[in-house]
């Protein structure tokens, strides 16, 4: 959505925590682990060669090894939406929202115990 809501929802923070746990386990085995970030690029949100880029799905594939991520788009021009990337680096776990306060408290306790989860907060 236009507000990049998932980065402000505590359940999404939990998914990131689980993903970091999986990354750490695979790294210990010498295996790579891809993070897949998918986002919709709205119609006319970007231009290429003076032409509006059509609406399209975009993906950012990060191997989690400190290198530049691989960017995937369907057509010529356009790139992963900057607003989504920016929201991702501005995550504040303690400010994450939840419909059920008890869920939020349990999730924050879990994330606090997660090895390597300090990387969740921007």
PyMOL commands that set and color helices and strands:
alter all, ss='L'
color gray80, all
select helices_A, chain A and resi 5-8+10-28+82-89+93-95+101-112+117-120
alter helices_A, ss='H'
color red, helices_A
select strands_A, chain A and resi 35-41+47-48+51-52+56-62+70-73
alter strands_A, ss='S'
color yellow, strands_A
deselect
rebuild
show_as cartoon
